[in-house]
Amino acid sequence: MRTLYLLFAVSLFMIQIAPGFFQIYGNTKLCKLSGGSCFLRSCPRKFVSFGTCTRECMCCIRVRRVRD
C-alpha cells in the first residue's frame, strides 16, 4: 500500500514537470501574435532573431530604420 502512495506522488510530480519540458521551443502562433515570421534555420537580411518557432525554424522580426 505504501508503494501505491509513492507511485501516486511520483506521477503527480512528473505531470507538473511535463508542460515545462515540452515548451523548450517557442510556438508559431506566439511568434505571429508578436508580429514575427517563422524562417527555416536563420533569419534573412533586415530581420532579427526574436525566438524559435520549432526546432528548425527561427522567429524573426523586421528591423525598422529610424529616420532622423
Secondary structure as a PSIPRED ss2 file (coil, helix, strand):
# PSIPRED VFORMAT (PSIPRED V4.0)

   1 M C   1.000  0.000  0.000
   2 R H   0.000  1.000  0.000
   3 T H   0.000  1.000  0.000
   4 L H   0.000  1.000  0.000
   5 Y H   0.000  1.000  0.000
   6 L H   0.000  1.000  0.000
   7 L H   0.000  1.000  0.000
   8 F H   0.000  1.000  0.000
   9 A H   0.000  1.000  0.000
  10 V H   0.000  1.000  0.000
  11 S H   0.000  1.000  0.000
  12 L H   0.000  1.000  0.000
  13 F H   0.000  1.000  0.000
  14 M H   0.000  1.000  0.000
  15 I H   0.000  1.000  0.000
  16 Q H   0.000  1.000  0.000
  17 I H   0.000  1.000  0.000
  18 A H   0.000  1.000  0.000
  19 P H   0.000  1.000  0.000
  20 G H   0.000  1.000  0.000
  21 F H   0.000  1.000  0.000
  22 F H   0.000  1.000  0.000
  23 Q C   1.000  0.000  0.000
  24 I C   1.000  0.000  0.000
  25 Y C   1.000  0.000  0.000
  26 G C   1.000  0.000  0.000
  27 N C   1.000  0.000  0.000
  28 T H   0.000  1.000  0.000
  29 K H   0.000  1.000  0.000
  30 L H   0.000  1.000  0.000
  31 C H   0.000  1.000  0.000
  32 K H   0.000  1.000  0.000
  33 L H   0.000  1.000  0.000
  34 S C   1.000  0.000  0.000
  35 G C   1.000  0.000  0.000
  36 G C   1.000  0.000  0.000
  37 S E   0.000  0.000  1.000
  38 C E   0.000  0.000  1.000
  39 F E   0.000  0.000  1.000
  40 L E   0.000  0.000  1.000
  41 R C   1.000  0.000  0.000
  42 S C   1.000  0.000  0.000
  43 C C   1.000  0.000  0.000
  44 P C   1.000  0.000  0.000
  45 R C   1.000  0.000  0.000
  46 K C   1.000  0.000  0.000
  47 F E   0.000  0.000  1.000
  48 V E   0.000  0.000  1.000
  49 S E   0.000  0.000  1.000
  50 F E   0.000  0.000  1.000
  51 G E   0.000  0.000  1.000
  52 T E   0.000  0.000  1.000
  53 C C   1.000  0.000  0.000
  54 T C   1.000  0.000  0.000
  55 R C   1.000  0.000  0.000
  56 E C   1.000  0.000  0.000
  57 C E   0.000  0.000  1.000
  58 M E   0.000  0.000  1.000
  59 C E   0.000  0.000  1.000
  60 C E   0.000  0.000  1.000
  61 I E   0.000  0.000  1.000
  62 R E   0.000  0.000  1.000
  63 V C   1.000  0.000  0.000
  64 R C   1.000  0.000  0.000
  65 R C   1.000  0.000  0.000
  66 V C   1.000  0.000  0.000
  67 R C   1.000  0.000  0.000
  68 D C   1.000  0.000  0.000
